[in-house]
């Protein structure tokens, strides 16, 4: 089995919705996560605070360490949450991503992890 990262990119307007408006999406997302668990494909998942709450650390290039308020990328779309799953192949991961996208009402990017060298 290969591990895949399913990154959730919602429409930015989702961050302006009330808890009542978000409740159906959260219920559908929880049901999707339960389905992953029942199928033995669930590894880990998490939701993230908005990108504005991030901090960017840069120690690259051997220069001086800089720490700044995020987000790193100046874009309207940011990762809002993720699932890490086990899937036999990309097609299976894409099928899970389609279900996750429908549940969280957002785009889901699918990326395989690099092979474990150990």
Beta strands, then each sheet from edge to edge (+ up, - down):
strand 1: 2-10
strand 2: 42-47
strand 3: 55-58
strand 4: 66-69
strand 5: 81-87
strand 6: 106-112
sheet 1: 2+ 5- 1+ 6-
sheet 2: 3+ 4-
end
